[in-house]
Amino acid sequence: MTILLTIASAMLNPYGLDVLSLPFKTIGTSDIATVAVPELKPMFSIVPVEAVILIVISVVPVIFHAKCLGFKKTVFSFETMMISGLLFLSLMTWRNELLLLGILMIVYSTWCWKLEPKCKVSSKMLSRIVLFSISVVALEFGAVLFYSTPSATDQKSISIERAFQAMREDGAVSGTAVLTDIDPGCRAELNGFKPYLDTRIEVFNGQNGQKNVLAEAGKALSSGSLSAICDDYGMDYAVLNYGINDVGIQDLEESGFKPVYSDNLTVCLKRSTV
């Protein structure tokens, strides 16, 4: 029944059954998602300190539990395997971290009350305190992540919005094509411009015999060869984020694009001949 319900719920999204494999698709790839979306990058490349903390709060309780119940019974348990798998996915793709934190809370709270009688009373009580403490830390860690995300997102959104305002003030009219990756592309659409990429590409890419833009974009953004893309599609503007597109931004500037707007998060570039 659980499997049938999972399959049924998986069908209620644009990806269909492919949603079950999404956590694995970005591991070790160079597609547009891993290039343009920071939360799909490996944790050690984006948030190394966070990655270390995640490893500690995942591994320490398993070790403590193994000392109480035995190595084989703990290590080969369903809970430990689930933690190990999700820890791997989290380290390879930052987005999976919150899923792991949620599972850790369930597993740790279960372990606290399922320690076998062979553990001494003091040892059992100590284990409960330790596991409970780590659970609280995990919960607080997840809460910090949750509440810090909107603030960072707001700053980034404001920066992108200012870049498009500068583009319009520079003379760009509605319908103007602009080079973007997925994130700025959504804002471009809202401002009436034609983005190179936005989130719709995840669902509609390559449908009805159309070109596989994701493969092309992933290769261009990975290599930083963005000037050729602008030439092919006749785009005279580009709005890109610093940090993940630095090589591409440099390529555009060397090809004759000049800044129209720039801050520490986003840059709007314009072809100098326009």
Salt bridges, closest charged atoms under 4 A:
ASP18 OD2 - LYS25 NZ 3.90
GLU39 OE2 - ARG95 NE 2.63
GLU116 OE2 - LYS73 NZ 2.04
GLU161 OE1 - ARG187 NH1 3.33
ASP170 OD2 - LYS270 NZ 2.82
ASP183 OD2 - LYS156 NZ 2.91
GLU189 OE1 - ARG200 NH2 3.17
ASP198 OD2 - ARG200 NH2 2.73
GLU216 OE2 - LYS211 NZ 2.60
ASP231 OD1 - ARG271 NH1 3.08
ASP236 OD1 - ARG271 NE 2.76
